[in-house]
């Protein structure tokens, strides 16, 4: 299955190559079980294999890896096999493989992302006010992977509501929009593109509340967003696309705008430095507060 693409000199969407697989990290927790089901449905939709991966860490610093025949390893393999069997009953045409590997979860899952379409991880709810928590492993994998990584809430359904996409028109966002439009086309749903903007520092408080100035700035921001989306809308004419540019904080608008969405899509800058989580404040906030699954797409 090959995705669409413009010729290399078209100045718009480019071909993304052949589809690989969907990877789901699994540790037996309810959130990882929810992520495995979500990943299976996504892999079935894409007609690609699903790889369920469990990573066995050293028992303590300085210790050797647990033996292949140990009780913990046998338990992990049993849970993997049981989960795979349950998923096969729901998705009988899906090619599912299970892998119980030794090493660092961050390293193993990040390496598994190479050549994959998606890596899917679970997140745990803290409550309706506090949002969700992503462990250090999930945050590191999201920051290190070279493919999109999806954070799935344990209680998430797999509805195919519209996608909500955060678009920063000041940055290159081809990879973000390629993923979003491909995903919407496969799901048969629409896309809502949100772009947040702030008033120029020289405008001043008085002008900020001038309806005419505010309307002009909003029209300009919306026109810029429409220009960015135009080649994608032409390539994907069957994907219903709406665009909104408004003043405010991007993360707040994405969280609020994505309450009824099937998936929220955000980007992250790929940095050369080895320091930090490589995620960025908007993606970080959306990951912890959006009620929907969130996919973070690495951008160049």
C-alpha positions as CSV (number, residue, x, y, z in Angstrom):
1,X,0.0,0.0,0.0
2,X,1.6,3.3,-1.1
3,X,0.4,6.7,0.1
4,X,-0.2,9.6,-2.2
5,X,2.5,12.1,-3.0
6,X,3.1,15.2,-5.1
7,X,6.1,15.2,-7.6
8,X,9.2,16.3,-5.8
9,X,9.1,19.8,-7.4
10,X,5.4,20.5,-6.6
11,X,6.1,22.5,-3.5
12,X,3.4,20.6,-1.5
13,X,2.9,17.2,0.1
14,X,5.5,14.6,-0.7
15,X,5.2,10.8,-1.0
16,X,5.8,9.1,2.4
17,X,6.8,5.7,1.1
18,X,5.7,2.2,2.0
19,X,3.8,1.5,5.2
20,X,5.7,-0.6,7.8
21,X,4.0,-1.6,11.1
22,X,2.4,-0.4,14.2
23,X,4.3,-1.0,17.5
24,X,2.6,-1.1,20.9
25,X,4.5,-1.1,24.2
26,X,3.0,-3.6,26.6
27,X,3.6,-4.2,30.3
28,X,0.4,-5.8,31.4
29,X,-1.1,-2.7,32.9
30,X,-4.7,-1.5,32.1
31,X,-3.3,1.4,30.2
32,X,-1.0,-0.7,28.1
33,X,-3.9,-3.1,27.3
34,X,-6.0,-0.1,26.1
35,X,-3.0,1.0,24.0
36,X,-2.7,-2.5,22.5
37,X,-6.3,-2.5,21.5
38,X,-6.1,0.9,20.0
39,X,-2.9,-0.1,18.1
40,X,-4.6,-3.2,16.8
41,X,-7.5,-1.3,15.4
42,X,-5.1,1.2,13.8
43,X,-3.0,-1.6,12.3
44,X,-6.1,-3.3,11.0
45,X,-7.2,0.0,9.5
46,X,-3.9,0.4,7.8
47,X,-3.6,-3.3,6.8
48,X,-0.1,-3.5,8.4
49,X,1.3,-5.9,11.1
50,X,1.0,-5.2,14.8
51,X,4.0,-5.8,17.0
52,X,3.4,-6.1,20.8
53,X,6.6,-5.4,22.6
54,X,7.4,-6.1,26.3
55,X,10.8,-5.0,27.6
56,X,12.4,-6.8,30.5
57,X,14.7,-4.5,32.5
58,X,17.6,-5.6,34.7
59,X,16.3,-6.5,38.2
60,X,18.6,-3.9,39.8
61,X,21.6,-1.7,38.8
62,X,24.6,-3.9,38.2
63,X,22.5,-7.1,37.9
64,X,22.4,-9.3,34.8
65,X,19.2,-9.6,32.8
66,X,16.7,-12.1,34.0
67,X,17.1,-15.5,32.5
68,X,14.7,-16.4,29.6
69,X,13.1,-19.1,31.8
70,X,12.5,-17.0,34.9
71,X,9.1,-16.7,36.4
72,X,8.8,-13.0,35.5
73,X,9.8,-13.7,31.8
74,X,7.3,-16.6,31.6
75,X,4.6,-14.3,33.1
76,X,5.3,-11.6,30.6
77,X,5.2,-14.0,27.6
78,X,2.0,-15.5,28.9
79,X,0.4,-12.0,29.1
80,X,1.6,-11.1,25.6
81,X,0.3,-14.3,24.1
82,X,-3.0,-13.9,25.9
83,X,-3.4,-10.3,24.7
84,X,-2.5,-11.3,21.2
85,X,-5.0,-14.1,21.1
86,X,-7.8,-11.7,22.4
87,X,-6.9,-9.2,19.7
88,X,-6.9,-11.9,17.0
89,X,-10.4,-12.8,17.9
90,X,-11.5,-9.2,17.3
91,X,-9.2,-8.6,14.3
92,X,-8.9,-12.0,12.6
93,X,-7.1,-10.7,9.5
94,X,-4.5,-8.8,11.5
95,X,-0.9,-10.1,11.6
96,X,0.2,-9.9,15.2
97,X,3.6,-10.7,16.6
98,X,4.8,-10.7,20.2
99,X,8.3,-9.8,21.5
100,X,9.7,-10.0,25.0
101,X,13.1,-8.3,24.9
102,X,15.8,-7.5,27.4
103,X,17.1,-4.0,27.8
104,X,16.0,-0.4,28.5
105,X,12.4,0.3,27.5
106,X,13.4,3.7,26.2
107,X,16.1,2.2,23.9
108,X,14.1,-0.8,22.8
109,X,10.9,1.1,22.0
110,X,12.8,4.0,20.3
111,X,14.7,1.5,18.1
112,X,11.5,-0.3,17.3
113,X,10.1,3.0,16.0
114,X,12.7,2.9,13.1
115,X,10.8,1.8,10.0
116,X,7.4,1.8,11.8
117,X,4.4,3.9,11.1
118,X,3.4,4.4,14.7
119,X,4.4,3.6,18.2
120,X,1.5,3.4,20.7
121,X,1.9,3.8,24.4
122,X,-0.6,4.0,27.3
123,X,-1.1,6.8,29.8
124,X,-2.8,6.8,33.2
125,X,-5.6,9.1,34.3
126,X,-5.0,11.3,37.4
127,X,-8.6,12.6,37.5
128,X,-10.9,15.0,35.7
129,X,-9.0,18.1,37.0
130,X,-5.4,16.9,37.1
131,X,-5.4,15.3,33.7
132,X,-3.1,12.4,32.7
133,X,0.4,11.3,33.7
134,X,3.0,10.0,31.3
135,X,5.9,8.2,32.8
136,X,9.5,9.0,32.1
137,X,9.7,6.1,29.7
138,X,6.8,7.4,27.6
139,X,8.1,11.0,27.6
140,X,11.6,9.8,26.5
141,X,10.2,7.5,23.8
142,X,8.1,10.4,22.4
143,X,11.1,12.6,22.4
144,X,13.5,10.1,20.8
145,X,11.4,8.3,18.2
146,X,11.7,9.2,14.6
147,X,8.1,8.2,13.8
148,X,4.8,9.4,15.3
149,X,4.0,8.3,18.8
150,X,0.5,8.0,20.1
151,X,-0.4,8.3,23.8
152,X,-3.7,6.4,24.5
153,X,-5.7,6.9,27.7
154,X,-6.8,3.6,29.3
155,X,-10.5,4.5,29.0
156,X,-10.2,5.9,25.4
157,X,-12.7,4.6,22.9
158,X,-11.6,4.1,19.3
159,X,-14.2,6.4,17.7
160,X,-13.3,7.8,14.3
161,X,-14.4,11.4,15.1
162,X,-12.7,14.3,13.4
163,X,-9.0,14.8,13.9
164,X,-7.9,18.1,15.6
165,X,-4.6,19.3,14.4
166,X,-2.4,22.0,15.9
167,X,-0.7,23.9,13.1
168,X,2.1,26.5,13.7
169,X,2.2,28.4,10.4
170,X,5.5,29.9,11.4
171,X,7.2,26.5,11.1
172,X,7.6,23.8,8.5
173,X,4.7,21.3,9.1
174,X,4.7,19.0,6.1
175,X,5.2,15.9,8.2
176,X,2.4,16.9,10.6
177,X,-0.1,17.6,7.8
178,X,0.9,14.5,5.8
179,X,0.2,12.3,8.8
180,X,-3.1,14.1,9.6
181,X,-4.5,14.0,6.1
182,X,-3.4,10.3,5.5
183,X,-5.0,9.4,8.8
184,X,-8.3,11.2,8.1
185,X,-8.5,9.7,4.6
186,X,-8.0,6.2,6.1
187,X,-10.6,6.8,8.8
188,X,-13.0,8.5,6.5
189,X,-13.3,11.5,8.9
190,X,-12.7,15.2,8.7
191,X,-9.9,17.5,10.0
192,X,-10.1,20.6,12.1
193,X,-6.9,22.6,11.9
194,X,-6.3,25.1,14.7
195,X,-3.7,27.8,14.7
196,X,-3.3,30.1,17.7
197,X,-1.8,33.5,17.4
198,X,-0.9,36.3,19.8
199,X,-1.1,40.1,19.3
200,X,2.1,41.8,18.2
201,X,4.0,43.3,21.2
202,X,3.7,46.8,19.6
203,X,-0.1,46.7,19.3
204,X,-0.7,47.7,22.9
205,X,-3.6,47.0,25.2
206,X,-5.8,49.7,23.7
207,X,-5.6,48.3,20.2
208,X,-5.9,44.8,21.4
209,X,-9.6,45.5,22.3
210,X,-10.2,47.5,19.1
211,X,-12.7,45.2,17.2
212,X,-11.5,46.4,13.8
213,X,-7.8,45.7,14.6
214,X,-8.7,42.4,16.1
215,X,-10.7,41.4,13.0
216,X,-7.9,42.4,10.6
217,X,-5.3,40.4,12.5
218,X,-7.6,37.4,12.7
219,X,-8.3,37.6,8.9
220,X,-4.6,37.7,8.2
221,X,-3.9,34.7,10.4
222,X,-6.7,32.8,8.8
223,X,-5.5,33.6,5.3
224,X,-2.0,32.4,6.2
225,X,-3.4,29.1,7.6
226,X,-5.6,28.6,4.5
227,X,-2.5,29.1,2.3
228,X,-0.6,26.4,4.2
229,X,-3.6,24.0,3.9
230,X,-4.4,24.6,0.2
231,X,-2.1,22.0,-1.4
232,X,-3.2,19.4,1.1
233,X,-6.9,20.1,0.5
234,X,-6.3,19.7,-3.2
235,X,-4.5,16.4,-2.8
236,X,-7.1,15.1,-0.4
237,X,-10.4,16.4,-1.8
238,X,-12.5,13.8,0.0
239,X,-11.2,14.9,3.4
240,X,-13.5,17.5,4.9
241,X,-11.3,20.2,6.2
242,X,-12.0,23.2,8.4
243,X,-9.5,25.8,9.6
244,X,-9.6,28.2,12.6
245,X,-7.1,30.9,13.6
246,X,-7.7,32.7,16.8
247,X,-5.9,34.5,19.6
248,X,-4.9,32.5,22.6
249,X,-2.7,29.8,23.9
250,X,-2.3,26.9,21.5
251,X,-2.4,24.1,24.1
252,X,-5.6,25.4,25.6
253,X,-7.3,25.7,22.3
254,X,-6.2,22.2,21.3
255,X,-7.4,20.7,24.5
256,X,-10.8,22.5,24.4
257,X,-11.2,22.0,20.7
258,X,-10.4,18.3,20.9
259,X,-12.9,17.2,23.5
260,X,-15.1,15.5,20.9
261,X,-12.3,14.5,18.5
262,X,-11.2,11.0,17.7
263,X,-7.5,12.0,17.8
264,X,-5.5,15.1,18.5
265,X,-2.4,15.7,16.4
266,X,0.5,17.9,17.4
267,X,4.1,18.3,16.3
268,X,7.5,18.5,18.0
269,X,10.7,20.0,16.8
270,X,13.6,17.5,16.2
271,X,16.6,19.0,18.0
272,X,20.3,17.9,17.7
273,X,20.9,18.3,21.4
274,X,20.8,15.2,23.6
275,X,19.4,17.3,26.5
276,X,15.8,17.6,27.5
277,X,12.6,15.7,26.5
278,X,12.5,17.2,22.9
279,X,8.8,17.6,23.1
280,X,8.0,21.3,23.6
281,X,5.5,23.1,25.8
282,X,2.5,22.8,23.6
283,X,2.8,19.1,23.0
284,X,3.7,18.5,26.6
285,X,0.6,20.3,27.8
286,X,-1.7,18.6,25.3
287,X,-0.3,15.2,26.2
288,X,-1.2,15.7,29.9
289,X,-4.6,17.3,29.5
290,X,-6.3,16.2,26.3
291,X,-9.1,13.7,26.8
292,X,-8.5,12.0,23.4
293,X,-5.6,10.0,22.2
294,X,-2.7,12.3,21.3
295,X,-0.2,11.7,18.5
296,X,3.1,13.6,18.5
297,X,4.7,13.9,15.1
298,X,8.4,14.6,14.8
299,X,9.1,17.6,12.5
300,X,12.3,18.6,10.8
